[in-house]
Amino acid sequence: MADPTELSLTTDQAAALEGTTDANISTTLPTENENFVTSGIEERARWGRMLANPNNLRLVKTAANPSLAYGVMSGAFSYGPDIVTYAGGSDTLTDDATNYVYLTPAGVLTGNTTDWPTTPHVRIATVLTADGAYDFTDITDCRSACMWQTVVNPGMKVLTSQSLAFGDFTDNGDATGYIDFTSGTIPVSAIVLGWEAVVSTGFTGDTTAVIEVGVSGDTDAFSADTAQSVLAAATVGSASLAAESYIGSAATPRVTVTGGADFGSISAGTMVVTVFYMELK
């Protein structure tokens, strides 16, 4: 993929903006034949400074109407401890709808006409379309709604697993099944604060499905509450056990689900589990 080519304003569209104030950046646009010096070099310098960063993951219009084509500029974002680079790309909007455009944690350009997903994502913009077209004013930039995390030490961190499906769990041959994180480990000298599970598909097939988060050999280490259910779609979580919150050596989180009788009875289930921790140094 590559950066899309943004459609420029027409002469009439540009003329209509003369002397107006751009609410997004509080800058007044110049009027035709306005003297560069008297209108303020400072204003132009401010525009120059602003142009250095805003193109990061910005949604742009790429074709004249009628068209539903759009693109998203290249950029980068943080996802847990990782920096994900997006190379830029293009796609097509759905007509006669509000389009929610976002990136998945893997950096895949995605959109729908329902709402923002409940699973981790990077919001790019909403775009209102009608009659096979949309205008610049129909684009609402939503990048500021994301929680951007600077990777520095010490401080608050998150370690998020891949989406966990029941079929990826290892059956212990009893009521329990488990899966270890593959997205990374909790580093030495960290305090685990707790975890959250966003269940999109309930772990059905048995009478119960209780989740614990810990490590191999201590499956409830990060679960002060060991009664959280993932039997139905919901968002659940727990604080960490105080006595086991300190991480003295790198630890790989383990998620365990306990059924009512046999883990093998569970026939469905998908969730995203996030472990929250703080690095001390």
Residue pairs with C-beta under 8 A, 6 or more apart in sequence:
1 87
1 88
1 89
1 90
2 74
2 87
2 88
2 89
3 71
3 73
3 74
3 88
4 60
4 62
4 70
4 71
4 72
4 73
4 88
4 89
4 90
5 62
5 71
6 60
6 61
6 62
6 71
7 60
7 61
7 62
7 63
7 64
9 17
9 136
13 136
15 32
17 29
18 29
18 30
18 31
18 32
19 28
19 29
19 30
19 31
20 28
20 29
21 27
21 28
21 29
22 28
22 29
24 141
25 50
27 43
27 46
27 47
27 50
28 43
30 39
30 43
36 44
55 73
55 75
56 73
56 74
56 75
56 76
56 143
57 72
57 73
57 74
57 75
57 77
57 86
57 103
57 122
57 124
57 143
58 72
58 73
58 75
58 124
58 141
58 143
59 70
59 71
59 72
59 73
59 101
59 124
59 125
59 127
59 139
59 141
60 70
60 71
60 72
60 73
61 69
61 70
61 134
61 135
61 136
61 139
62 69
62 70
62 71
62 90
63 69
65 132
65 133
65 134
65 135
66 131
66 132
66 133
67 132
67 133
68 92
68 93
68 94
68 95
68 129
68 132
68 133
68 134
69 90
69 91
69 92
69 93
70 90
70 91
70 92
70 93
70 101
70 127
71 88
71 89
71 90
71 91
72 86
72 88
72 89
72 90
72 101
72 103
72 109
72 124
73 88
74 85
74 86
74 87
74 88
75 85
75 86
75 88
76 83
76 84
76 85
76 86
77 83
77 84
77 86
77 103
77 122
77 146
77 148
78 84
78 148
78 149
78 150
78 151
79 105
79 120
79 160
80 157
80 158
80 159
80 160
80 183
80 184
81 151
81 157
81 159
81 184
82 183
82 184
83 151
84 105
84 106
84 107
85 107
86 103
86 107
86 109
89 109
91 109
91 111
93 99
93 101
93 111
93 127
93 129
93 134
94 111
94 113
94 129
95 129
95 130
95 131
95 132
96 129
96 130
96 131
97 113
97 128
97 129
98 113
98 126
98 127
98 128
99 111
99 112
99 113
99 126
99 127
99 128
99 129
100 111
100 112
100 113
100 114
100 115
100 116
100 123
100 126
101 109
101 110
101 111
101 124
101 125
101 126
101 127
102 110
102 111
102 116
102 117
102 121
102 122
102 123
102 124
103 109
103 110
103 121
103 122
103 124
104 110
104 120
104 121
105 120
105 121
105 122
105 160
110 121
116 123
118 198
118 200
118 235
119 163
119 198
119 200
119 272
120 160
120 272
120 274
122 143
122 146
123 142
123 143
123 145
123 146
124 141
124 142
124 143
125 139
125 140
125 141
125 142
125 143
126 139
126 140
126 142
127 134
127 138
127 139
127 140
128 134
128 138
129 138
149 156
149 157
149 158
153 279
153 281
154 278
154 279
154 280
154 281
155 278
155 279
156 276
156 278
157 190
157 276
157 277
157 278
157 279
158 274
158 275
158 276
158 277
159 181
159 183
159 184
159 185
159 186
159 253
159 274
159 275
159 277
160 183
160 272
160 273
160 274
160 275
161 179
161 181
161 182
161 183
161 253
161 255
161 272
161 273
161 274
161 275
162 182
162 183
163 270
163 271
163 272
164 179
164 255
164 270
164 271
164 272
164 273
165 269
165 270
166 177
166 203
166 257
166 266
166 267
166 268
166 269
166 270
168 179
169 177
169 178
169 179
169 257
169 263
170 177
170 178
170 179
171 177
171 263
171 264
172 178
172 263
174 262
174 263
175 258
175 259
175 260
175 261
175 262
175 263
176 256
176 257
176 258
176 259
176 263
177 256
177 257
177 259
177 263
177 266
178 219
178 254
178 255
178 256
178 257
179 254
179 255
180 216
180 252
180 253
180 254
180 255
181 252
181 253
181 254
181 255
181 275
185 250
185 251
185 252
186 192
186 247
186 250
186 251
186 252
186 253
186 275
186 277
187 247
187 250
187 279
188 247
188 248
188 249
188 250
189 247
189 248
189 279
189 280
189 281
190 246
190 247
190 277
190 278
190 279
190 280
191 240
191 245
191 246
191 247
191 277
191 278
191 280
192 221
192 222
192 240
192 244
192 245
192 247
192 275
192 276
192 277
193 239
193 240
193 245
193 276
193 277
193 278
194 222
194 224
194 237
194 238
194 239
194 240
194 275
194 276
195 213
195 222
195 223
195 237
195 238
195 240
195 253
195 273
195 274
195 275
195 276
196 235
196 236
196 237
196 273
196 274
196 276
197 211
197 213
197 228
197 230
197 235
197 236
197 237
197 255
197 271
197 272
197 273
197 274
198 235
198 271
198 272
198 273
198 274
199 230
199 232
199 233
199 234
199 235
199 236
199 269
199 270
199 271
200 233
200 270
200 271
200 272
201 233
201 268
201 269
201 270
201 271
202 209
202 230
202 231
202 232
202 233
202 234
202 268
202 269
203 209
203 230
203 231
203 257
203 259
203 266
203 268
203 269
203 271
204 231
204 232
204 266
204 267
204 268
204 269
205 259
205 265
205 266
205 267
205 268
206 259
206 260
206 261
206 262
206 263
206 265
206 266
207 259
207 260
207 261
208 229
208 231
208 258
208 259
208 260
209 229
209 230
209 231
209 257
209 258
209 259
209 266
209 269
210 226
210 227
210 228
210 229
210 230
210 257
210 258
211 223
211 228
211 229
211 230
211 236
211 255
211 256
211 257
211 258
211 273
212 219
212 220
212 223
212 226
212 255
212 256
212 258
213 219
213 220
213 221
213 222
213 223
213 238
213 253
213 254
213 255
213 256
213 273
213 275
214 220
214 221
214 222
214 223
214 244
214 253
214 254
214 256
215 221
215 222
215 251
215 252
215 253
215 254
216 252
216 254
218 244
219 254
219 256
220 226
220 241
220 256
221 240
221 241
221 244
222 238
222 240
222 241
222 244
222 245
222 253
222 275
223 238
223 240
223 241
224 238
224 239
224 240
224 241
224 242
225 238
225 239
226 238
228 236
228 237
228 238
229 236
230 236
230 257
230 269
230 271
247 277
253 273
253 275
255 273
257 263
257 266
257 269
259 265
259 266
